[in-house]
Amino acid sequence: MMHDALIIFRKEIRALVKDKRTLFSTFILPLLMMPIIFIGMGSVLGSIQKEAVETIYRINIEGTTDRRFFESVDALLDYQTVSASESSDVQVLFPDGFVPGNPASIRLVYDSSSQKIQYAAQQISTALQLYDRQIAALKLSDHGLSFDDLTTLTVTRVDLAPEEAQSGGSMLAMMVPYFLIIFLFAGSMSSGMDVTAGEKERGSLAALLVNQVSRTSIAMGKILHVMTVSTLSAITTFLGLLISMSLPNGTNLFGGGGKISIQLLSFNTLGMILLGLLSTALFTAALVTLLGSLAKSVKEANTYVMPMYLVVVLVGVMTMYMDPSKNVALFFVPYVNTIFVFKEVFMGMGSILHVLIAFVANLAYAAIGVRLVSLLFNSEKILQTV
Amino acid sequence: MVQVKGLTKSFTTKKISKKVLDAITFEAFDSQVFGLLGPNGAGKTTTLRTIATLLKPDVGTVSVDGYDVVSHGTEVRNRIGFLTGDMKLSGHLSCREMMQFFGALNHMEPKVLNKRIAELANQLGMEDFLDKQIAKLSAGMSQKTAIAVSILHDPHVIIFDEPTSNLDILAVKVVADFIKDSKEAGKCVILSTHVLSEAERLCDRIGIIHKGKLLCSGEKDLLLTDYKAANLEDLFFNLVSLQEVRNDA
């Protein structure tokens, strides 16, 4: 049976390798797409920021002539003062009769729909705080005190989390499982629907089914193919994400977590990740192949597969902020188990028992999927549509 | 030889059950072409799919070379070649690779398989495009490839379901020539078509099916004489009118 399944698997892989367009969109594009998006976003953000810093703003300041305030603004922003009758980017309105050191409410008037003006308002706000602190320090010194005298407690934090979790692993534990599961499912969708509903549309599934090869072998061959494509696609997409996060712009966007992830990939953790990834890929392939087999066309298959995709996205989002759990029952639930295995691995708390439970559970579900696809290929309802 | 006895088949949806074949009985012999004729929706495809083990009879039996299609599906599939007009081989594999794939599925030894591919390429005139991607072939070339794939394992019974639908005149000739060659080689060929002129040229025996009922079956020439019809078109309309009168009565 496996021999026949491998014949079908090899044929599908050979067809895929010869299809340059699909190869590019499945493996190369995801690898390039993320870095390109991140570089693009990074450079756009960088140029917006540069422009905001280099602009000379028109500021209208009313109600004070205190040199110390103007010096604080000077330190943070290039600007020119304008009168109230002229157009201005930001207005700083001190109350009438303002006396430095007395309590006062200051109004900042600006248009927040402009990124640049928002930046200027933020800088002026900071300048006001610095000015306030300067005056407060003077008042304190009149009483022979400084700000340090107002601080009575200091806090020293002792983090008991494993080193990996402290060094950015928790961010990885939150983000990476979600991305991997989503990429895996997305990767299996097009190939899974193509080898089932797509073949029905082309009329070529009938040619396979009237062959002497068993229908279980056909189901297994197709599922193996979908699993391989989805795993490779998920890995290349994930690599693309890691590369993006390691780029200078990417680290700005993601707080530098990506660089650390590469250090975390030891032989053991890699093994655990692969076990989780492959077993989930097999289950996903079986699920998508099953749903695709129920449909008469790729369009119909989409209506069956998309709700499942949304469920997987929902599981990913719901578990994103959850801590790794000691509840063993969770490791029997598909997708949830893999997400928690990944979380544990990235936080340096990988458990062989949990990995094995998740692996065996996913394999069992995949086996049920293979059996169901095989039954479908034998069922009248499906055969009417080939 | 294919024997169909009292074949009845219904398709059931949530709301209704529709009988699509009603006690169909006919035989198709070796070295002959049996034509199953009728308009679209008459039940031709359901009949052929049942012979090809894709569907199971509700009532009645179907056997291929003595093997029952339900209890001996694998043996039946071993003996049949099945081609539908809807089948569109496509993709980036070449004709040769596609044939090698189906040959491997039929557990043919590589040596035997390569010899068979060469034979079929010669017989069907495929040498020029044997190593071309199927996606880049014309309709005629693609149909030749589909024929080659369906008979790669040298089946004794060849079932063609509307094999010339959507084909141009050159491609139709390819199929017609192949059917004649198969008959001469001693194969049992079952051909379903709604193109009566095609059946007139190719078939030795025919069965006319309408609304799931077999109106007649037997030697083509004998049927034309018995029903005093000039051609199959006359025969078809005579039988359909007769059935309508019976239904009204």
Chai-1 contact restraints between the chains, C-beta under 6 A:
chainA,res_idxA,chainB,res_idxB,connection_type,confidence,min_distance_angstrom,max_distance_angstrom,comment,restraint_id
A,I7,B,A104,contact,1.0,0.0,6.0,A-B,restraint_1
A,I7,B,L105,contact,1.0,0.0,6.0,A-B,restraint_2
A,K11,B,F101,contact,1.0,0.0,6.0,A-B,restraint_3
A,A15,B,G91,contact,1.0,0.0,6.0,A-B,restraint_4
A,A15,B,H92,contact,1.0,0.0,6.0,A-B,restraint_5
A,A15,B,L93,contact,1.0,0.0,6.0,A-B,restraint_6
A,K18,B,H92,contact,1.0,0.0,6.0,A-B,restraint_7
A,D19,B,H92,contact,1.0,0.0,6.0,A-B,restraint_8
A,R202,B,K88,contact,1.0,0.0,6.0,A-B,restraint_9
A,R202,B,S90,contact,1.0,0.0,6.0,A-B,restraint_10
A,G203,B,D86,contact,1.0,0.0,6.0,A-B,restraint_11
A,G203,B,M87,contact,1.0,0.0,6.0,A-B,restraint_12
A,G203,B,K88,contact,1.0,0.0,6.0,A-B,restraint_13
A,S204,B,M87,contact,1.0,0.0,6.0,A-B,restraint_14
A,A207,B,M87,contact,1.0,0.0,6.0,A-B,restraint_15
A,V210,B,A52,contact,1.0,0.0,6.0,A-B,restraint_16
A,V210,B,R77,contact,1.0,0.0,6.0,A-B,restraint_17
A,V210,B,F82,contact,1.0,0.0,6.0,A-B,restraint_18
A,N211,B,L105,contact,1.0,0.0,6.0,A-B,restraint_19
A,Q212,B,T74,contact,1.0,0.0,6.0,A-B,restraint_20
A,Q212,B,R77,contact,1.0,0.0,6.0,A-B,restraint_21
A,Q212,B,N78,contact,1.0,0.0,6.0,A-B,restraint_22
A,V213,B,L105,contact,1.0,0.0,6.0,A-B,restraint_23
A,L383,B,L54,contact,1.0,0.0,6.0,A-B,restraint_24
A,L383,B,L55,contact,1.0,0.0,6.0,A-B,restraint_25
